[in-house]
């Protein structure tokens, strides 16, 4: 859990995610929101997180995993590049 907490602090302090004029970039999405963005199942989202393809943070036992919207966008861009 400590490692995930550090990941959250690190990402929160990343300059490329701050003050970009795109307020949506820093939003944390829950698994269901990520599932809808990727048009896939929850289990697939968890598999992507487990494999490291989609970085996530844990906000606690009750809140579960969250993924930065920018990470979802980057994943979609990588997937699109592989398809082309």
N, C-alpha and C positions, 0 to 999 in steps of 0.2 A: 504494500500500500504506500509506503514511503516513496518508492520509485515513481508511482503514478502521481503523487502529490507534487513531486519535483517537476514532473512533466507539465503539470498544470501551471506551475509558477513560471517555468521556462517559456511556455507558449504564450502566456499572458504578457510576458515581458519582451516578446519578439518584436523588434521594430517594424518588420514587414507586415505585421498584423495590426499595428496601431496607427491611428490617425491617417487612414488611407482615404477617408471620405466615403467609405463604403461600410456603413454601420452593420450591415448583415454579415460581413466577413467574420467578425468576432463572435457571432452567436454560437451558443452551444446547443446542439440538436440532440434530442433523445433518440433512442433506437428506432422508434416508430417513425419519427420524422425522417431519419436517414433512410429507412426502408422505402418510404414513399418517394424520396428524391432519387434513389437508385432503382426503383421499381423492382424490388426483390423481396425475399422473405426475411423475417427477423433472424432466422437461423443463419442465413447467408451473411447478414451484417455481422453477427457474432463471429462467424468463421473468418471474415475479412479482418476483424479486430484481432482475433487470436493469432492469425498468420502474420500480422504486422503490416498488412497492405493498407489498413485504415487506422491511423493512430486515434486513440481514445483516452479519455481521462475518467477516473472514478470519483464521484462526488460523495460517496458514502454508500452504506448498505441499502438505505431506503431510496436514494436517488438513482443509483445504478450508474451505468456508463453514459458518457456524453461524448459527442464528436463535434469538433469545430466545423462550422459550415465551410470554411476555407479548405479544410482537409477533404471534405466531400467533393468540393469543386475540383481540387487537384487530382483526386482519384478518378473522377469522371473524365478529366482532360487526359490523364495517362491511359485510361481505357479506350478513349476515342483515338488517341495516337496509335494504339496497337491495332485497332480495327481498320485504320486507313492504310 
